[in-house]
Amino acid sequence: MAVVESTVMAHPGESDLADLAKPGTVIITAGTANAASQTTEDEIITRPRSARTQSDYSLPVIAATEPPASLQSSHSSIWSFPWSDEMLETSTSNRCSTRWIARGLPLLGLALVAYATYNIIVYCCVQDFMQKRGKTAVGVVLIALYSIFLLLMVAAYIRCYVTIQYNPGFVPWTAQRETIEQERNQRASNGAEVEIRSWAPRDDEPDSPGLESFYSKDIFVCELDGRPKWCSECRNWKPDRAHHSTEYDYCVYKMDHVCPWMGGIISETSFNFFIQFCFYCACFCIIIISTNGYLTSLRLKEDKSIDARLIVALALGGLFGLFTITMTITALRFAFQNITNVDLYRKTQTFRLAVRIPTDTPPNDRFNTVTYPLERPGEGPRTPDAAHTSGMTQANGAASARASAMAARDQQARRTFAILQAEPGENPWHLGYLQNFKSVMGDSIIEWLLPIRHSPCSRHDSMVSDYQFGPLVEELKRRYGLEGIDPEKRAAAMTSN
């Protein structure tokens, strides 16, 4: 592990964070140069940002690990977040019925596609149009169209299915939650009775692990007191737009719904592939309906009986066509509005945003503020006291200068946020319909049509927020009298002075 030695942790700029935020890098503060192993309360680690590896839009999945034994303490905020694009194990529902349905429906879908392929290519095009009627051109065109949409549909399905299984967009458990689950699994494997998991209250420790990944941003979703939302099941702070899934017992980034046809949960990592699959499946069904409908009309004109295979194909094509067209329209609506199925059921929800403001912003009765790092009750800001500084001055002038620099930099490291509340139903992530669509499907037409990359919104590498906020943030600043206030410029001016 690389250790960066410093007397303080100043508030870093974006470029500084990019250099410091590496897995395994620990910034040790408050005079810990002599004994890193004794560091406890004043340890700070930034949330790492690793380079994207497998694709430009791969979702980084955080895996929390235990701190070294030498650095463990009740107040330690050391956390390591190695990032990767894929989970090591497949996602599995904790409900037996869901698991069996998720395994059975894809097999049923495969059987239906096999029957449709026989119906269109062999029965309709080859045997009827080409051999009986001599309409070779019609048969070739229909086979070509069918094959194109079949390949696109299968490609989108495979991409979506694999993503759901190996990169479902789960928010990783904390080390504490992992330990509890391992103990439960161990007891279950030994045949012992497994107790029901208890509800976990919010971790109100000022140094609660994971808080730094929120207040290192400029904006995040918060509660009334300025802290992020808490998941009592995962025992973790909820990232923006994350919701807990009882099916999988994880919080999920931008969760939409559980789709048994896809074998898992649709989230930000798979939603664009799901839209593509629904669209191509709808086109696939339209080809089936059109081909069988055309052949049925020809037979009716010839006063011939209607083959049962035509009726079955029309019924299945109509049923699944109606379903997939509806799903395509619904999913595209969500993409254009930048919402999910979960948001749809919370039309009246009210968002509170912690918006960073300069630390010297005067108090205002119109909104509350919170300053990070949080202070313990009865304690002041975490800066050297005057007596200690004075004693160091008398003992050593160099140490005094160092302490003064430490106090100044610690002051800069503090970040103050205004807690701004939106009106019920307002969507802070609404970027405009086109930008909403691009945040899900990508910036190019190729990305819209082909299942190549993950959604741009699944990249959480911005130092401003986990998800891009829309014009509502500036509107909220205007409502609360904060328009035109730039904390970065104010901090730079204070530093230069």
N, C-alpha and C positions, 0 to 999 in steps of 0.2 A: 504493500500500500504506500502510495506517495504521500508525504506529509509536508504541507506548506507551512513554514514557521512564520508567525506574525504576532505582534502584540495585540492587534485588533483585527476586526473584520469590517472594513469600510463597506459602505453601500456600493456594490460594483455596478459598472455600466454593462451594457449588453455584450460588448466585446470582452470585458473582463470576465463576465460569467461564462462566456464561451470557452475561455482558456481554463478557468478554474473548475468548471462543471464537468469533470471527468470521473468515471467510475473509479472508486478507490482513492479519491483525493480528499484529504481532510485538512481543513483550515483550523489550526489550533490558536486560540486567542488567550488574552489576559495572562501573559507571562508564563507560558508553558514551554518555553524553549528548553528548560533544563530537564524536564521529565515529562515526556509525552504520555507515558503510561499512567500518570496521575491525573490526566485531563478528565474532567467530568462535566460540570455545569456549563462551561463556556465554550463548548465545542459546537461548531457550526459546519454544516455541509450543504452545499448547494445541490439542487436537483440536476443530475447529469443530463447532458444532451449529446447523444452519440450520433455519428454520421449514419445516414440511412444506408442500408446495405443491399437488401434484396430488391427493393423498388423505391422509387422516389416518394411514393405515397404509402409506405409501409407503416403500420401502426406500431409504435414502440410500446412494448408490454413491460411493465415494471415488475421486477421480482424482488421483494424485500428480503434482506438477509440480516441475520443477527450480527451485532457489533462484536468486535474481538473481545475476548474475556477481560483483557487488560483495560478496556475502555468502558466496560459495563458499569452502570450506576443507575440509581432510581431516577436521576434527573438528566440522564444523557440524551442528547438529541442526535447521536450518530446513527445515520441510516445509509445503507448502500442500496442503490437502485440500478442494477445492471439492466440494460435494455436489450430486447431482442424482438424480432419480427414474428416469431412463431412460438406457440406453446409447445412444451415437450410432450404433453399428453393430450389426447382428444377430449373435447368438452362432452360431458355426459350429464344428463338430467338426473336428479335425485329421486325421480318418480318412476317406478317400474312401468306403469302404463305408458308414460310418455316415451320411455326408451324403446318399448316394443313398437309403438306406433311410428316412431321416427325411423326404425329399422325396416318396418314393413311397407310403408308408403313409397319410399324410393324404388323398391322392388316392383310394386304395383305399377308405378309410373314407367319403369323399364318395360314391363310386359305390354302396357298400352302403346308405347312408342313402337315396339316390335310389331304389334298388330297393325298399327297405322301404316308402317312401312310396307308391310305385305299388301294392305288394302290399296294404297296409292300406286306403288310401283308395279307390283305383280298383277293384281286383279284389275284395277282400273286402266292403267296406262298401257301395260304390255299386252295383256290378254284381250282387253276390250278395244281401246282406242287404236292400238297399232295392228293387232292381228285380225280382229273382226271387222273393224271399220276402216282400216287403212289410213287413219289420221295420225301419221307418224310425227308430224310437226307438233301437233297438240300434245301427244304423249311425251315427246322430248322436253318441251317447255315446262310441262307440269312436273316431270321428274327433276328437272334442273331447279325449279323454284322450291320444290319440296326438299331437295337435298341441301340447298343453301340454308334454308331456315332450320332444317334439322341440325346441321353442323353448328350453326350459331347458337341454337337453343341448348345443345349438348355442351358446347364450350362454356356458355354462361352458367349452366347448371353445375358442371364440374368445378369451375372456379369458385362459385358461391359455396358449394358443398365443402370443398377442401378448406376454404377460409373459415367457415363456421366450425369445422372440426378442430382446426389447429391454430386459428387466430380469431377467436370469437369476440374479442374486445372486452374481456373480463378485466375488472380492476383487481389486481392481485391482493391476496390477503396479507395482513400484517403478520409478523413473526409470531405474535401471541395467538392469532387466529389459526395459523398453521399448526402450532403446537397443540392447541385444543383439538383440532381435527385429527391429528396424528394419534393422540391419546384415545379418541373415540374409535378410530379405525382399529387400533390395537386391541381395545376392549372387545370390539365386535368380532375380530378374528379369533379371540380367545374364548368366545362364547359367553362373555360376561354381559350383564345388562348395560345398555348404553343410555345414559341419562339425556334428557332433553336439554339442548343448549339454552343457557340462561340469557335473558336480555341484558345487554351491556350498556350501562349509562355512558354518556359522553365523557371523553377524557378531557378534563378541565385543567390539566397540567399546563402551565405556560410553555414548557418545553416539549409538549406532546409531539411525538414523532410524526412527520408528514406535514405539519403546519407550514414549514418553510417552503414547500412546493407551491403553496398558495400565495403567501405574502411576498414571494419573490416575483410574482406577476404584478401587473398594474391594475387588473380588474379580475374579480372572481365573484361567484355567487355566494352569498353569506346568509346567516341568520340575523336576528334582530341585534345580537350583541357583537356582530362583526366577525364571528368565527364561521368557518365553512360548515356545510351540512354534515351531519354525522350519521353513519349507518351502524345501528346497534347490533345487527346480525354479523356484519363483516368486521366490526370493531375498528372501523377505519373512517377517515374523513372522505366524504364523497367528492370526487371531481365534478366540475361543472357538467351538467346534462347527463350525469350517471344516475341510473335507477337500479334498485335491487331486484333481482329475479329470484322468486321463490322456487322456480323450476330447477335452477342451477346453483342456487345459494351463493351467488356472486353479485356484486354490483357490476353493471354493464355500461360501457360508454355508449351514449346515445342509443339506448335500447329501443327497438321498435316492437317486435313481437316474436313469439316462438312459432316457427313454421315446421310442422311435422313433415311436410313434403321435402324440405331441405335438410331435415335431420337435426335441427338445432335452432339457435336463436339468431334473429336478424338484428344486426347492430351497425355501428358506423363503418366497420371493416368490410361488411358484406352487402350493405344496402344498395350500392350502385350495381353490383352484380345481380342482385335480386330483381331490380328494375329491368335490367337487360333480359334476364331470363323470362320474366312475365311478358315482356313485349314480344320476344321472339316466339314464345310459346303461343301467344295470341295469334301471331302471323301463321304459325304452324297449323293451328286449328282452323284458321280461315282457309288455308289451302285444302285441308281435308274436307271442310264443308263445301267449298266451291267445286272441287273435283267430283265428289259423290253427288252433289246436287245437280251438276251439269249432266252426269251420266244418268241420273234418275229421270231428268226431264226428257232426255233422248229416248229412254225406254217407254216413258208414258206416251210420247208422240208416236211410237211404233206399236202401241197397244201390247207391249210385252209386260210380263209380270216383274215386280220389283224384287230383286234378290235381297235376302235377309241381311247379307253382308253390307249392302248399301244403307239399310235402315240402322244397323248397329253403328256404322261409322258416322252417319249423320247425327245420331243421338249422342254418341260420345264426343264428337267434335263440337256439337252445339253446347253440351254441358260444360266441358272444359274451356271452350272458347269464351262463353259468357263469364265464367269464373276468372279466367286470366285477363280478359279485357277489363273487367271491373278492378282487378288487382293492379293492373298497369295504370289505369286512370287514378286510382287512389294513391299509389306509390309516387306517381309523378306530381300529384297535388302536394304530397308531403315534401317532395324535393323542392318544388317551386316556392313553398311557404317556409321551408327550413324548419319543419316540425317533425315529430314522430307520432306513432300511434299512441304512445303514452301521453304525449302532450295534448292529443286530441281529447282525451278524457279529463283534461285539467284546463278547460277553457277559461276558467275564472281564477286560475292560480296567479299569485302575485310574486314577482321576483324582487329580491333585494340584492343589490350589487355593492360590493366594496370597491370603491373607485379611489385610486391613489391620488392624494393631494399633497402639497408641500407641508412639511412638518410645522411650519410657522403660520399656517392658516389660522386666523382667529376663530374662536368658538362661534357657533351659529345655532340658534334655537330651532332651525328648520331641519337639521339632521344631526345624527350622532356620529362620532368618530371613534376609531380604534387605532392604536399604535402597536406595531410589531417591531421587535420581539415583545411578547406580552410580559408584563411585570407581575411578580407575585404580590399578593395582598400585603400592604405595609412596607413594600420595598419601592425605592425610586428607580429611575433609569439605571441601566447597568453601565455606569461609568465610574471611574475612580473617585472616591470622596476627597474632599478638600484636605482633611487632616493627613490622609495617606500621601496625597500629592505633596503637601508641605514637608512631611518627614522625608520623603524621597529627595526633595529639593535641598534640604540641609545636608543630606548624606551624600548625594551625588548629583551634580548638575546635569550630567548626561542622562541619568535615569529620569530626572525631572522633565527634561525635554521629551524624552520618550513617552512618559506618562501623559504629557500635554497632547502630544500627537495622537496617543491612544484615545484620549477623551474626545478629541475633535473627530476622529474617524469613526468612533463608536456612535457619536451623535449623527453622523451622516448615514450610518447603517440603519438607523431607525426609519421606518416607513409608516406613514399615517394614511388612513383610508377613511373616506366619507361613506356612510351607509345610506345609499339612495334607494328609494322604493318606487318601483314602477306601478302603473295602474293595473287593475285586474285585466287579464287577457292580452296585455302588451308583450310582444315577443322581442327581447333584446338582441336576438341573433338574426333578425330579419334584415338582410343585406340588400334587398331588391330582388325581384323574381329571377332575373338572369343570373345574378351573382349567387343567389341561393342554389340554383340548379347547378352552376359550375362548382360550387363547394362540395357537392355530392358526386357529380358525374365527371368532373374534370374540365379542363380548359379547352380541349380540342375536340373536334367532331369524331376523330378516331377513338378517343377515350369514351365518348358517348355511345359509340356503336360496338366496340370490342371490349371484352372483359380482360383488360390488361393490368391496370393499376388500381390500387385502393383509392378511396375518396380523398381529395385534398384535405377535407375537414378532419381526417384521422391523423394528420400530422400535428403533434402537440409540441412543436419546437419554438413557438413564438414566446418571447419574453413579456408580451403584453397580456395575453390571456390564452387559455386552453383552446377556445373557439373564438373565431372572429366575431366581434360585436358590431351591430349595425348602428344607424344614426340615432337610435333611441338613447344611447349613452350620452351623446352630446345634448340631446333634448333634456335628459334628466339633469345634466349639469346646468343647463339654462334655467330649468325650473327651480333648482336649489341655489341659484346664484353663484355657480362655480364655472361659468363659461370663461374661456380664455386663460384658465389657470393651467400651466404646464409644470408639473413637479420636477421634471428633468432639467428644464432651463433654470428653474429657481434653485435647484441643488447645485447646478454648475456655477451660477452666479455667487452663491454663498461660498463655494469652494475657492473661487478665484479671489474673493475678498479676504 
